Amino acid sequence: MKAEMVMKKENNKWYIGWIIFPAWYLIGKKYIILPVIQSVFEAMSYSDAYLITNYLWNLIAIVILFSLYGTGILRDIKQIRQYDIKSIASGYIKSFAVIVLFTILGGIMQFILSSGNNEQSINEITLRMTMKEHYWAIMILSAFIGPILEELIFRWFIFSSINKRLIIKVIISSVLFGLMHFIPSIGAISLNELCLQAIQYVLAGIAFCLVYIKRGNVVFGIAAHMSINLMHNLMYLVNQ
């Protein structure tokens, strides 16, 4: 049985979020935290600075998120108590299956359209480079912290605060989710490859929206998101 979506607009705080989150995603990491870290610790390697920057950036984003909407987030998360163990397990498995299906679909589309000549995004390249030196720190960041923050912002906040038709809500939140991932690659890889990566990330965003719509609770999306990122990281470890 699906839990009812009880997302409520909490006065003007919703409009504040629409200003803060895009600004923090676009300028916070690259133009505020990283330059400060590099100027204060001049001898620090780029991978170390990148790691510290990401942790600080995510920490600040989580503080902002919970300071604005903490009551609503906790209220919705507590809804999971309405489910029995069987329903939770079934919901998780089905959610994870949807994410895997869309991930495979995106990979196939990217491979076909690029004729097999895939370029990695700057986000992916930097993540893997840093992972060579700080595997477990990146594992925690990408497989646990990142999914929680992304699901709360793009599904719990953005998707639910758009007062439009369902398809419009899905498109807007999924495109914004994709932009967050491939913006760092703009100007660094070919336009064709950038478009292919955009398709893959937007498809992932759509998959997470479908999970949120179907389950009515952000916890299932967070769990599925964690699982797919964890699987990717473990595959990288095995390959290495």
C-alpha positions as CSV (number, residue, x, y, z in Angstrom):
1,M,0.0,0.0,0.0
2,K,1.4,3.4,-1.0
3,A,2.0,6.0,1.6
4,E,0.2,9.3,1.0
5,M,2.5,12.1,-0.1
6,V,2.2,14.7,2.7
7,M,4.6,17.2,1.4
8,K,3.3,20.7,2.4
9,K,4.5,24.0,1.4
10,E,5.9,25.6,4.5
11,N,5.2,29.3,4.0
12,N,7.8,31.4,2.3
13,K,10.6,29.0,3.2
14,W,9.9,27.1,-0.1
15,Y,10.6,30.2,-2.2
16,I,13.8,30.8,-0.2
17,G,15.0,27.3,-1.1
18,W,14.5,27.9,-4.8
19,I,17.0,30.8,-4.5
20,I,19.5,29.2,-2.2
21,F,19.9,25.7,-3.7
22,P,20.6,26.6,-7.3
23,A,23.0,29.3,-6.2
24,W,24.8,26.9,-3.8
25,Y,25.1,24.2,-6.5
26,L,26.4,26.6,-9.1
27,I,28.9,28.7,-7.2
28,G,29.4,27.2,-3.7
29,K,31.8,24.4,-4.5
30,K,33.9,25.7,-7.4
31,Y,34.0,29.4,-6.6
32,I,33.8,29.6,-2.8
33,I,35.0,26.6,-0.9
34,L,37.7,25.1,-3.2
35,P,39.5,28.5,-3.8
36,V,39.5,29.1,0.0
37,I,40.9,25.6,0.8
38,Q,43.6,25.9,-1.9
39,S,44.6,29.4,-0.7
40,V,44.8,28.4,3.0
41,F,46.5,25.1,2.4
42,E,48.8,25.9,-0.5
43,A,50.8,22.7,-0.2
44,M,47.7,20.5,-0.3
45,S,47.2,18.2,-3.3
46,Y,44.2,18.8,-5.6
47,S,42.7,15.5,-4.6
48,D,42.8,16.3,-0.9
49,A,41.4,19.8,-1.6
50,Y,38.7,18.3,-3.8
51,L,37.7,15.8,-1.0
52,I,37.6,18.4,1.8
53,T,35.6,20.8,-0.5
54,N,33.0,18.2,-1.3
55,Y,32.5,17.3,2.4
56,L,32.2,20.9,3.4
57,W,29.9,21.7,0.5
58,N,27.6,18.8,1.3
59,L,27.7,19.6,5.1
60,I,26.6,23.2,4.5
61,A,23.9,22.1,2.1
62,I,22.5,19.6,4.6
63,V,22.6,22.3,7.4
64,I,20.7,24.7,5.1
65,L,18.2,22.0,4.1
66,F,17.4,21.0,7.7
67,S,17.4,24.6,9.0
68,L,14.7,25.5,6.4
69,Y,12.7,22.3,6.2
70,G,13.8,20.0,9.0
71,T,10.4,19.6,10.5
72,G,8.8,18.6,7.2
73,I,11.6,16.2,6.3
74,L,11.5,14.3,9.6
75,R,7.7,14.2,9.4
76,D,7.8,12.5,6.0
77,I,10.6,10.1,6.9
78,K,8.7,9.0,9.9
79,Q,5.9,7.8,7.6
80,I,8.0,4.7,6.9
81,R,6.7,3.4,10.2
82,Q,3.4,2.8,8.5
83,Y,4.9,0.0,6.5
84,D,5.6,-3.5,7.7
85,I,8.9,-5.2,7.0
86,K,7.6,-7.1,3.9
87,S,6.3,-3.9,2.4
88,I,9.5,-2.1,3.0
89,A,11.6,-4.9,1.5
90,S,9.3,-5.2,-1.5
91,G,9.2,-1.4,-2.0
92,Y,13.0,-1.3,-1.9
93,I,13.5,-4.1,-4.3
94,K,11.1,-2.6,-6.8
95,S,12.6,0.8,-6.5
96,F,16.1,-0.5,-7.0
97,A,14.9,-2.5,-10.0
98,V,13.5,0.7,-11.6
99,I,16.8,2.6,-11.1
100,V,18.9,-0.2,-12.5
101,L,16.6,-0.5,-15.5
102,F,16.8,3.2,-16.3
103,T,20.6,3.2,-15.7
104,I,21.0,0.3,-18.2
105,L,18.7,2.1,-20.7
106,G,20.7,5.3,-20.4
107,G,24.0,3.4,-20.8
108,I,22.7,1.6,-23.9
109,M,21.5,4.9,-25.5
110,Q,24.8,6.6,-24.8
111,F,26.8,3.7,-26.2
112,I,24.6,3.5,-29.4
113,L,24.5,7.3,-30.1
114,S,28.2,7.7,-29.4
115,S,29.2,4.7,-31.5
116,G,31.0,3.3,-28.5
117,N,33.3,6.2,-28.1
118,N,32.3,7.4,-24.6
119,E,34.0,10.2,-22.8
120,Q,33.7,10.4,-19.0
121,S,32.2,13.5,-17.4
122,I,34.5,15.8,-15.5
123,N,32.5,14.9,-12.4
124,E,33.2,11.2,-12.9
125,I,36.9,11.7,-13.8
126,T,37.6,13.8,-10.8
127,L,35.7,11.4,-8.5
128,R,37.7,8.4,-9.8
129,M,41.1,10.2,-9.5
130,T,40.3,11.2,-5.9
131,M,39.1,7.7,-5.2
132,K,42.5,6.2,-6.0
133,E,43.9,8.1,-2.9
134,H,40.9,8.3,-0.7
135,Y,38.7,5.3,-1.6
136,W,36.7,5.0,1.6
137,A,36.2,8.8,2.1
138,I,34.8,9.0,-1.5
139,M,32.7,5.8,-0.9
140,I,31.0,7.4,2.1
141,L,30.5,10.7,0.2
142,S,29.1,9.3,-3.0
143,A,27.3,6.2,-1.7
144,F,25.7,7.7,1.4
145,I,25.9,11.5,1.9
146,G,25.3,12.4,-1.8
147,P,22.2,10.2,-2.3
148,I,20.5,11.6,0.9
149,L,21.2,15.2,-0.1
150,E,20.2,14.7,-3.8
151,E,17.0,12.9,-3.0
152,L,15.9,15.4,-0.4
153,I,16.6,18.4,-2.7
154,F,15.5,17.1,-6.1
155,R,12.6,14.9,-5.1
156,W,11.5,15.9,-1.6
157,F,11.9,19.7,-2.2
158,I,12.0,20.5,-5.9
159,F,9.6,17.9,-7.3
160,S,7.1,18.4,-4.5
161,S,7.1,22.2,-4.5
162,I,6.3,22.6,-8.2
163,N,2.6,23.3,-8.5
164,K,2.2,22.0,-12.0
165,R,1.0,18.9,-13.9
166,L,2.8,15.7,-12.9
167,I,4.7,15.4,-16.2
168,I,6.0,19.0,-15.8
169,K,7.1,18.3,-12.2
170,V,9.0,15.2,-13.4
171,I,10.7,17.1,-16.4
172,I,11.8,20.1,-14.3
173,S,13.2,18.2,-11.4
174,S,14.9,15.6,-13.7
175,V,16.5,18.3,-15.9
176,L,17.8,20.2,-12.9
177,F,19.1,16.9,-11.5
178,G,20.9,16.3,-14.8
179,L,22.3,19.8,-14.9
180,M,23.8,19.5,-11.5
181,H,25.8,16.5,-12.7
182,F,27.0,17.6,-16.1
183,I,27.5,21.4,-15.7
184,P,31.2,20.8,-14.6
185,S,31.8,19.1,-18.0
186,I,30.7,22.1,-20.1
187,G,33.6,23.2,-22.2
188,A,35.7,20.3,-21.2
189,I,34.2,17.6,-23.5
190,S,32.6,17.7,-26.9
191,L,29.1,19.1,-27.2
192,N,27.9,15.7,-28.6
193,E,29.2,13.8,-25.6
194,L,27.8,16.5,-23.3
195,C,24.3,15.9,-24.7
196,L,24.7,12.2,-24.4
197,Q,25.6,12.5,-20.7
198,A,22.7,14.9,-20.2
199,I,20.3,12.2,-21.5
200,Q,21.7,9.6,-19.1
201,Y,21.5,11.9,-16.1
202,V,18.0,13.1,-16.9
203,L,16.9,9.5,-17.4
204,A,18.2,8.8,-13.9
205,G,16.3,11.7,-12.5
206,I,13.1,10.5,-14.1
207,A,13.7,7.1,-12.6
208,F,14.0,8.6,-9.1
209,C,10.9,10.7,-9.7
210,L,9.0,7.5,-10.6
211,V,10.1,5.8,-7.4
212,Y,9.0,8.9,-5.4
213,I,5.7,9.0,-7.1
214,K,5.0,5.3,-6.7
215,R,6.2,4.9,-3.1
216,G,5.1,8.3,-1.8
217,N,8.1,8.4,0.5
218,V,11.6,9.7,-0.1
219,V,13.2,6.9,2.0
220,F,12.8,4.4,-0.8
221,G,14.5,6.7,-3.3
222,I,17.4,7.4,-0.9
223,A,17.9,3.6,-0.3
224,A,17.8,2.8,-4.1
225,H,20.1,5.8,-4.9
226,M,22.6,4.6,-2.2
227,S,22.5,1.1,-3.6
228,I,23.2,2.0,-7.2
229,N,26.1,4.4,-6.2
230,L,27.5,1.7,-3.9
231,M,27.3,-0.8,-6.7
232,H,29.2,1.5,-9.0
233,N,31.9,2.1,-6.5
234,L,32.4,-1.6,-5.7
235,M,32.6,-2.3,-9.4
236,Y,35.3,0.3,-9.7
237,L,37.2,-1.3,-6.8
238,V,36.9,-4.7,-8.4
239,N,38.2,-3.4,-11.7
240,Q,41.2,-1.8,-10.0
